[in-house]
Amino acid sequence: MPILQWLNKEEAVVKAKHCAYRLLEEIPELSYGDKDNQNLLIQGDNLEALKALIPFYAGKVKCVFIDPPYNTMSAFEHYDDNLEHSKWLTLMYPRLELLRELLHNNGSIWVAIDDNEAHYLKVLMDEIFGRNNFVASVIWEKADSPRNSAKQFSSDHDFIFVYSKNSEWVPRRLPRTEESNSIYTNPDDDPRGPWLPGDPYANKPYSKGLYTIEGPTGRVFSAPPGRFWRISEEKLRELDKDNRIWWGPTGNARPSIKKFLSEVSDLVPRTLWKKQDVGSNRTSKNEMRKLFPGQASFATPKPEALIERVLRIATEEGDYVLDSFLGSGTTIAAAHKMNRRYVGVEIGEHARTLCQPRLEQVINGEQGGISESSGWKQGGGFRFYKLGQAVFDEYGCLNSDIKFPTLAAHIWYLETKTPLNQCDSSAYLGSYKDIAYYLLYNGILGDRRPQGGNVLTSKVLESLPDIEEHNGKQIIVYGESTRLGESRLKQANITFKQIPYDVSAL
Ligand SMILES: C[S@@+](CC[C@H](N)C(=O)[O-])C[C@H]1O[C@@H](n2cnc3c(N)ncnc32)[C@H](O)[C@@H]1O
């Protein structure tokens, strides 16, 4: 497959692997509401933040929505948008790689972009997500009116590229709208309600699709040359008996098959998203003004209704949503109102001055944006984090301040490439593909001495939680050292791995 090349691409390709793996450190005074429902707002560079999320969220995120700087060569109030072209590609490549790792097998990623970088981004995403996982390029009508000062064209739209993690992904259908229902009518007062006359012909050859049929007035109809009836004569007569065939107001027109509104399903998503349905740039600017009256507005917010549509198609309640170029916090505000769980990452100070207070308002019952359409009242909460210490120092050695749950999640991910779902502070981390994993660290076995219980001895082996259940299974134990000889380890089917030497960075 042809791929994109640019100066320093090699650097971009290894960047995700080489970037520091950091802890997330909570700032409790900026967290708000019920903090235990797993919603996170993180201030920091999203490359390091995404890497920190991997051991906990890999394969869990149902929908990533990002709206990265478009590279419009502008300097906005809250961030700069003027990277040299190849630097922009180097910014995006490793972040998209990590986002892919975080996506659920049945997940999708949505990226807002405009003509400045869209066509390069498409090729980049083809490389990272696979060309056959490209789903659609949505056109969002962002402008309300033309910009007459434009030198050449006034741009009315942005793109939103949609890729799925695998090609089997099926978008959820959208609820029918008044507009989509309004084309159904009921000229014959059918008690089953409004209907649409459906085409009775098909282009595809059909062995039972060539016949002539007489209508109520005696007029005879056959399929037009080169086309076929889409149902057999027998079926057509059966539908006619049930008043499901329409022969026109006088009974003299060619038959059509009635499609009742009460029997059609919700709407398949389409690629043209109009401003009257999902809002425009003006809508989002107004939303910001209402949220932060008198304050310098964020230059490039998205309307909540746009995100609402994305989340309706890509997620259901309780699913994880991630936005790592959070801006003013629209994605997580909409996700909160729609009862999705979320992670938002923003590098700028506006993580604290816009995203955090915006979420507080939402939790307190803010009624702008999509509050009405999503039935939002109030409640919930989130934790605010910043990027903390590196888990490994510059020589690759484990930082001694690392706590048990962090090391447990890290080791679990290293071994299984899946996130550790629950870490209930037990030395037994769980089993994966018939291998049981144990971690002896931070005195997890209850021995309060600093190094207590971190060494695998015969006594420790006997006291390991659930150990007898793994008889005959392969067991991997991480610990500071072992006093068991090779033959004893072999006999118990144990592979011992030594902390910190056998614990590598991701
Ligand atoms: C176009 S704005 C997003 C707007 C957002 N969709 C909204 O509705 O407000 C892009 C944001 O990405 C942030 N950003 C840029 N580089 C980043 C990075 N490396 N890590 C985290 N955020 C970053 C910028 O500070 C800016 O706030």
The ligand as an ORCA input file, in Angstrom:
! r2SCAN-3c Opt
* xyz 0 1
  C      -9.461     22.819     17.782
  S      -9.213     22.815     19.468
  C     -10.445     21.673     20.034
  C     -11.782     22.319     20.208
  C     -12.813     21.447     20.863
  N     -13.326     20.438     19.978
  C     -13.970     22.250     21.424
  O     -15.130     21.928     21.133
  O     -13.707     23.193     22.156
  C      -7.739     21.913     19.650
  C      -7.209     21.838     21.074
  O      -6.141     20.905     21.117
  C      -5.226     21.341     22.112
  N      -3.926     20.670     21.877
  C      -3.021     20.912     20.905
  N      -1.948     20.101     21.040
  C      -2.182     19.314     22.118
  C      -1.441     18.292     22.774
  N      -0.249     17.906     22.336
  N      -1.976     17.703     23.857
  C      -3.223     18.071     24.315
  N      -3.959     19.057     23.739
  C      -3.447     19.671     22.650
  C      -5.182     22.845     21.923
  O      -4.691     23.484     23.091
  C      -6.651     23.140     21.618
  O      -7.315     23.489     22.805
*
